[in-house]
Amino acid sequence: DFVGYGASTRDVPSFSIKAQARYMLALMDRLGVKRVQIFGYSLGGGVGIYMADMAPDRITSLTLLSSIGVQELELLGDYYLNRGIHGVQLAFIWSLHELTPHFGWLDDVILNIPYARSFYDTNQGPLRGILKRYQNPMLIVHGEGDFQVPPAAAREHYRIVPQSELQWIDGGHDLMWTHVEDLAQVLS
């Protein structure tokens, strides 16, 4: 789990993808892991992209599944407009969780405060430049019907990273659960 998710700590200054990349690299250090291949799903793809930029000698390849990336293909395409939307989302989720009696029913839902903070704290603006600098192998896998991260994002990532490979699966954003066999075939 990312910091803030599951049973991990929620007492961190930032839930941004850049901060998550720093946390993951610190975990690798603590575990003595020198080099890895990154598989990043959705928001985790942004974390992997930042990790590859922060420690290029430690990341041997990136696989991006339904991954976020370039800012202009996220929501309204503008950092400040998107941050406003994510701020409203965060305020709503915080209010629901903190101001509504829920008797623990909302404690383990996926749309929780760390989830909302992850998007609110994140600036995807630098990702385009990072992708342009990326030199290692990259596999981009995306659902043709993904409504959360538009297929145009995958096409743009593929265009920016000339050594990348792009694979389409006939599905949406939830390929890991709905198209397991197709995904396994693409990854093998």
N, C-alpha and C positions, 0 to 999 in steps of 0.2 A: 504494500500500500504506500501511496505517497504520504508524506507528512501531512497530518490533518485528517486522514481517511482511516477507516477501520479502527484498529486498536492503537494506532500511533498517536504521538503527542499532538495536541492542538495549540500548544503554547509556543508559537513561532512568530517572528515579526512579519513574515510574508509567505503567502501561499502561491506566489507567481511561478510560472514555469521556469524562469531563470533561477529563482530561489530553490525550487525543487531539483533543478540540475545540480546546484551546489550541494544540496543534501545528499543526492544520489552519489556524487563523486566522493563525498566524505564517507558515506557508507562503504563504497568500494575500498577506500583507504583503510577503514577500520577492519574490513574483512580480508585485506591483503590481496584484493583482486586487481591485477595489473591492467588487463585489456578485456574488453567485452564487445559483443555484437548487441546493438540496441534494437528492441522491438517496441515501438511506441504507438499506442492506440489513442486516437482522438487527441485530447489535451496532452497525453504522454508523448505524442510525436513531437510537440513543441519542446518538451523537456529533453528528449533525445537530441534534437537539433542544437539546443543550447549546450548540452554535454559535449557534443562533437566539436563545438567551437571552443569551449573552455579547456578541453583536454583532447585535442585531435590525435595525439599519439596513443591514447587509451581506447578510443572508439574505432573498431576495425570496420564496422559497417552499420548502416541504419536501415531498418525496415519500418516504413510509415504506413500504418493501417488507419484509414479514415482520419488522417491526421490534419490538425490545424497547421497553419503555416503563414503565408503572406497575409498581412493585415488587411489589404484592400478587398479580400474575398471573405472576410469575417463579418457577419451581420451587415452593418451599413457601410463598412469599408473605411471608416475614419476612427482613429483611436479615441478621440474625445466623445464622439457620438456613441461608440460602442461602450465606452466606460460609463457613460450616463445610463445606458440600458442595463448594463451589469450592476450599476449602483442601485437602480430601482429593483432589480431582481434580488440583490443582497438585502435591501431594506425589507422587502416583502417576506423573504425566507426568515430573516432575523426576527421580524415581528411575529410571524406565525409560530416560530419556535419559542421565543421568549415571552410573548405577550398573550399567547393562547394556551389555556390549560389543555394539555395533550396526554398527560399521564404516562409519558414515556413512549407513546406510539410513534413519535416523530424522531426518536433518538437515532435510529438506524436507517432512515430513508436516504436515498442517494442524493436527492436535491436538498442538501443540508448547507449549513453555513460555510464549512471549508470548501465545498464545491463552488458556491457562489463567490467566495473570496478568491478562489483560484482564478476565475475569469476577471473579477474586479481588479485584482492586483497585477494582472498580466498585461504587458505591452508586447504585441506581436510585431511591432514595427521593425525591430532589428532582424527578424527572421529572414527576410529577403536577402539581405547582405550576407548573412551566415550561410544560407543555401548557395549563394553564388561562389563563396569561398570553399565550400565543402568539396573534398577531393576523393574520398573513399567510395566504395560501392554503396549503392542505395537501391532498395526495392520499394516501390510505391504501390500499395494495394488499396483499391477504393471501390466502394459500391456505386454502381451506376445510378441508383435511386436514393443516394444519401441526401437527406434534407437538412441535416445538422451541419455538416461540412460539405459544401457544394463540390460536385465533381470538377468544376472549373479550378478549384484549388489544387487538386491532384494533377491536372493538366499543366498548371503553371509551375508547380514544383518540378515536374518532369522536364519542362522546357528550361528551367533555370539550372538544373543539375544535369549536364549533358551525359554523364556516365550512368545515369539512373535507368532503371527499367520500370515500366508502368504496366500493372496488371489490373484488369477490371473484373469485378464479380457482379453478377446480376442480383443486387440486393441493396439494402440501405446501410445505415450507420452501425447497425448491430450485427455485423457479419460474424463476429466471434461466437455468437450464440445461435444465429439462424442459418449460417452457411459454413458449418464447421468442416465438412468434407471438401467443399470447394476451396476454402482457405488453406486447408492442409495440403491440397494438391498444388496450389500456387507456391506455397512455402517450401515444398520438398524439392 
